[in-house]
Amino acid sequence: MFSLSQEGMSSAEIAGKLGLTKESVYVLSSRVRSKFASEVKKLINNLEF
């Protein structure tokens, strides 16, 4: 789903392609962004001594 979004597909297009509701796409996208941000913060903290 994340790669489809990066390719420029709209939430409605992604929902149709994956058989999800548009609302589910929004929720899942939000979770992915949140997890990604959390992992980036962990990496940055590990690089700082």
N, C-alpha and C positions, 0 to 999 in steps of 0.2 A: 504494500500500500504506500509506503513512504517513497519508494522509487517512482510509482505512478504520479504521485504528487509532484515530485521533483521534475518529472517530464512535462509538467504543465497541465495535467488533467485536473478538471474541477472536481469538487467533492461529489457532485451529482454523477459525473462520469465514472468516478472510482466506485461509487456505491452500485451503479448499474453493472459495472464489469465484475465486481466481486459478489454481487447478490446481497448487499447490505443496505441498510437505510442510510440516508444522508447524515442523520443524527449520529449513527454508529461510527461513521467515518470521522466526524468531528471529534467524538470522544476518543477514538483510537489514535487519531492524529495528535490530540492534546497529550495523551499518555506517552506517545513516542517522543514528542518534543521535550516533555518533562524529564523522562528517563535519560535522554541524550544530554540535556543540560546538566543533570546530576552527575553523569559519568565524566563529562568534560571538567566539571568543578573538581571531582576526585583526582583526575589526572593532573590538573594544574596544582592542586595541593601537594601531590606526591612529588612534583618537580621542584617545588619550593622547599628549601631546607629550613 
